[in-house]
Amino acid sequence: MDKKRMKSLKEDYKHFAFTLLAVSTFLYIGAVLPDQGLSLAQKSIMMITDCLFLTGAFFCVNRSLIYKKRIEQADE
């Protein structure tokens, strides 16, 4: 894989991570607000979805770091 493609993938994964983190923040705020008419099942689904989005953000940050290391190795 060429250096330009790896740099593009690194940036894409970083942007995906920020987006997933922002969405998970809104889901978390919506799940913990007091008594907004949500049932326990709906709050549980929101918390599970929040955890999935945070896991996805962690995965994207991890992939971004892998590509960053590959770019540094290619420079040497």
Secondary structure, 3 states (H helix, E strand, C coil): CCHHHHHHHHHHHHHHHHHHHHHHHHHHHHHHCCCCCCCHHHHHHHHHHHHHHHHHHHHHHHHHHHHHHHHHHHHC
